[in-house]
Amino acid sequence: MKRALLWTAAGLVGLIALAALLWGPRTMGLAQIGTGYVAKQVCSCVYVAGREVEACRADLMPSMDPIDVQVLRDREGVRASLLMGAVERTALHHAGSGCTLH
């Protein structure tokens, strides 16, 4: 019984590792798209529309739920990060042109 349980646990760990190898790059690409979208939308909301971050957060829910957003007042931009900073995108405001990702 113990041996079967050990083999089952080893098989599950192997499947998780295989899934991470196969889906990891795709997941990181999707995370970059999501954080970029949030950074750009919040930048436009704050600097173009002149709204507060919390109002922007309410508009973008649930896409903003797991993403940490930081307004960079000194650079007129917004930094969005996911997975404790592993994925990070920044959007900057350019007067007269709006916001762009960097």
C-alpha positions in Angstrom: 0.0 0.0 0.0 2.8 2.4 0.9 4.7 1.6 -2.3 1.6 2.3 -4.5 1.0 5.6 -2.7 4.7 6.6 -3.2 4.5 5.7 -7.0 1.2 7.7 -7.3 2.8 10.7 -5.6 5.9 10.4 -7.9 3.7 10.2 -10.9 1.8 13.3 -9.9 5.0 15.3 -9.4 6.2 14.1 -12.8 3.0 15.2 -14.5 3.1 18.6 -12.8 6.7 19.1 -13.9 5.8 18.1 -17.5 2.9 20.5 -17.5 5.2 23.3 -16.2 7.7 22.6 -19.0 5.0 22.5 -21.7 2.8 25.4 -20.5 5.3 27.6 -18.7 6.3 29.8 -21.7 2.7 30.2 -22.8 1.6 31.1 -19.3 4.4 33.7 -19.0 3.4 35.2 -22.4 -0.2 35.5 -21.3 0.9 37.1 -18.0 2.9 39.7 -20.0 -0.2 40.5 -22.1 -2.4 40.8 -19.1 -0.1 43.0 -17.1 0.6 45.2 -20.2 -3.1 45.6 -20.7 -3.7 46.6 -17.1 -0.8 49.0 -17.1 -1.9 50.8 -20.3 -5.6 51.0 -19.3 -4.8 52.3 -15.8 -2.3 54.8 -17.2 -4.9 56.1 -19.6 -7.6 56.2 -16.9 -5.4 58.1 -14.5 -3.4 60.5 -16.8 -5.8 61.0 -19.7 -9.2 60.7 -18.1 -8.0 62.2 -14.8 -9.6 59.5 -12.6 -8.4 57.9 -9.4 -6.8 54.4 -9.4 -9.7 52.9 -7.5 -12.2 54.1 -10.1 -10.1 52.5 -12.8 -9.8 49.3 -10.7 -13.6 49.1 -10.6 -13.8 49.4 -14.4 -11.2 46.7 -15.1 -12.4 44.1 -12.6 -11.8 41.1 -12.6 -8.8 41.5 -14.9 -7.0 43.5 -12.3 -7.7 41.2 -9.4 -4.3 39.4 -9.1 -2.2 42.3 -10.6 -0.4 44.8 -8.4 -0.6 48.3 -9.8 1.7 51.2 -8.8 1.2 54.7 -10.1 4.5 56.4 -10.9 3.7 60.0 -10.2 7.3 61.1 -10.8 7.5 59.5 -14.3 3.8 59.9 -15.2 3.3 56.2 -15.6 1.9 53.0 -14.2 3.7 49.8 -13.4 1.7 46.6 -13.3 3.3 43.4 -11.9 2.2 39.8 -11.3 3.7 36.9 -9.5 5.6 39.1 -7.0 7.3 41.1 -9.7 8.2 38.1 -12.0 6.2 39.7 -14.7 6.2 43.5 -14.9 5.0 46.0 -17.5 5.2 49.8 -17.5 3.1 52.3 -19.4 4.1 55.9 -19.6 2.0 59.0 -20.3 3.1 61.4 -23.1 1.4 64.8 -23.1 -0.9 65.1 -26.1 -0.3 61.5 -27.2 -1.7 59.4 -24.4 -0.1 56.3 -22.8 2.2 53.7 -24.4 3.8 50.5 -23.1 7.5 50.4 -22.5 
